[in-house]
């Protein structure tokens, strides 16, 4: 059965490339759009208080299959394939291809070449922008001026994705979030791996199914291993400590593995379901 999180299909509408494999009243080709806001919520249903499933960052491309009169757009994110509803006013026709990405945890875009001007918006790690020229110390885009020191070339890769995750230490927990304003456990893993140029699904169960190779025992735990429970994922910093976004601390926390194991078990979260090691971790 197709996973509805990753399959652009509803009883009344589905992507045309799924014709013959799913049932729907009609099929559509979809139109390309780009996220223009710093972060756009992708919700399960087309209303503001619907569950937040994930966020799309500035510069991400989306294939949209329906726009509603109420200002919502239903489609699929190109990067990780997630399907849901986005605010239509957060999307525009694709512009020039992005050339750079935000490499700082957070930065500001200014309306002119001065840090004394009121910022237009705040951009999070991973946002993508098309730089038209450098006007030191700024990188200039069609929308505004960004401190060049906070950007990296689109093809740049962080050498240590665990160190990227550690930069989010103390960031508040937010279900479905993936920015420095708030993120959840699988969002932390996805953002950190993406910064290192590694593809990563959005949700922890998908990550457990597709990332890395199994590690036999906690006694073999090493930096970069992913530790999975039902509905949760944490990142090993070393053999004894881990970092994870979690609802107990309501933030990204670093704690001893043994302490976390006991607390999660006592709270009814069960035992670890698997440990996965990415190829780059040796």
N, C-alpha and C positions, 0 to 999 in steps of 0.2 A: 504494500500500500504506500502510495506517495506521501512523503512528509509534507503536511500543509504549510509548515514554516518555510519550505524551500520550493514549493510548487505553486506557480501563479495560476491557480484554478479554483473557481467557485462554481456552485451549481448554475449560476446565470452567466458566467464569463470565465474564459480561460485563454491563455496565450495560444496563438495559432500553432506554434511548434508542438503543442501537446495534443493537437487534433488527432484522433485515432487511439489515444492512450488514456484520455480522461473524458468524462461526460460533462457537457455544458450546453446551455441554450445557445450560446454564440461564442465565437473565437475572434481574437484581435491580434494585430501585429505589434501593437505597443509603439510608443514614441519615446525617444531619448530625452532625458532631462538631467540637469546638474543641480546639486544642492548649492544654493547661494548663501544660506544662513550659516553661522558658525557651527551649529548642530541642529539637526531637524529630528523631532521625535517620530519614530515609526511605531504606530499603535495597532492594536489588534482589531479595533473597530473604528469607524470614522466619527469619533467624537472626542472632545478634549480630555474627558476624564476616563477614557478607555485605558486598559493596561498598556504600559510602555514596554514594548518587546525589545527594542534596541534604538540606537541613534545613528543617523547618517551624518558624517562630517562634511564640512565645506569642501567642495570640489569633487565629491563622490558622484558617480554617474548612476542613474536609475532608469529602468525601463517602465514606463507608465502605461497601464492598460485602461484606466478609467479616471476621468475627472468628474466630480459631482458639483451640483449647483451650490452646495453648502461649503465649498472650498477645500475638499479633500481629494487626494490622488492615490489610487491603488496601484501598486506595482512591486517590482523586484529590484533590490540593490544589486548592482553589477559585481561588487567586490566579493561579497560572501553569500549572495543568493537569497538573502532573507526577504520575505514577502510581507507586505502590510500596507497600512494607510499613513500617508505623510500629508502635512499641510501643503496645499497647492502653492501657497504664496512663498514657500521655502524653496521652490524649484523654478528654474529658468531653462530655456533651450541651451544646449551645450555651447560654451564659448571656446576660446583657444585652449588647447590641451595644457594641463598643469605642468609646470616646470620645476616647482619646488614644493616642499612640504614643511610644516611647522615641526621643528626639532626640539623646541623648548616645551616644558610642561604646559605653559600658557603664555601667550603674547597678545599684544594689542595691534589693531590696525588704526592708523590715524588719517584724518582727511587731508593732511599736508605734511611737509617735511619738518615736523617739530613735535617733540614729545610733550610740549606744553599744551597742545591742542586737545580738546576732548576726544577720546577714542571713539571710533565708529562702532567697533565690536571687539570682543575678546575671542581669540582663536586658540584651540587646544592642540595638543600633540597629535599629529597625523592629518590635520587639515591640509588641503592641497590648494595651491594658488598658481596662477600664471603670471610670472614676473616679466614685465615688459622692458625694464631697464633698472640699473643700479644708480641710485642717487645717494651716495654714502652720507650717513650710515644706514640708509633705508633701501629696501627693495620696493620698487614701485609696481603696483598692479592696477588694473582698470578701476578697482574700487577704492584703493587707498595705499597708504605707505606703512610698511611693516619693517621693524628693525631687522636688518639683514642677518645679524648675528643669531637670530632666533630661527632662521630657515636653513634647510639643507637641500641639496639637489634631490630631485625625485628619486633617482636611482641610489642615493646614499643608504647605507645599511649600518644600523647600530651593531657594534661588535659583541655586545653582551646584553641579550634581551632581558635577563633577570635584573640587571642594573636599571633597565628602563622601568620595569615593574616597581623596583625599590624607590624610584623617584615619586611614585604615587603614595608613598607612606603617609598615613593620616588623612588622605582624601576621603570624604564622606561616602558611605555606602548608598547606592541608588540602584534599585532594581531596573535593569534595562539600560543603565547609563554606560557611557564609554568615554567620558571626558574628565578633566581634572576638577570639575564641579561635582562629580559624583559618578560612580561606576560600580558594577557588580563583579562577582568572582570571575565569570567567563569573559566579561568585558575587559578586565585587567589583563587576562591572558592574551586575548585577541589583539588588543592595542600594543602590548609589548612585543608580541611575535611579529606583527605587521611592521613595527619600527625596525626590526631586523631583517625585513624583506621576506618573511616567512608567512605563507598563507595559513589561515586559521579559521575554522568555523566559528559561529557566534555562541552557541550554547554548550554547556559543559558536557552533556551526553554526546553531542556530535564531536566534540574535541576528544573525548575518551575513545570514541569509535575510530577516529581517523588519524590521530597524531601519534607519532613515535612507535616504539616497540615496548613490550611489557618488561617490567623489572620484577624479579622474582620475590624480593623481600625488602622490608624497610631497612634491614641491615646493610643493604647495598645503596641506600639513598645518597644522591649526590646533587650538587647545584644544577638547577635547571630541570630536574625531574618534576613531572606533573603528578599530583596526588589527587585521586578522584574518590568522592563519595556520591551517593545518589543525590543529584541536584547540586553538587558543589565541587569546586576545584581549587587547589592551592598549589603554590610554586615553592619547591624546596630551594632555600638559599644555600644550604650545606646539609651535612648529615643530621644536624640537630635542630635547625630552625627553618621556618617557612614564612611566606608572605601570602596574604589573601585578603580580598575584600569580603567582608562577612557581616551578617546582621546581628551577631552577638556584640561586637565592638561598634557596629554601625560606622565602620570606616575600614580603610586598608590597614591591616595590622601585621606586625612581625611578632611571632611568638614561638616558643619551643614546640617542636613536633609532638613530643610526648604529652604536653599539657593540652594541646589542641585535640589530639586523639581522644583523650579521656573526656574532655568537656563535650565534644560532639557526640560521643557514644552515650554519655550520661543524659544528654538532651534528646535522645531518641534518633539521632542522625545515623546511627549504625557505624560499622567499621569501613575502612577504606575498601573500595571495590576494585581499584587497580592503581598501579603506578606506571607511568609511561615516560619513556626517555626519547627525546628527539635525537635524530642522527647527528646533529651538530654538537650535541653534548657528549659525544664519545661513547 
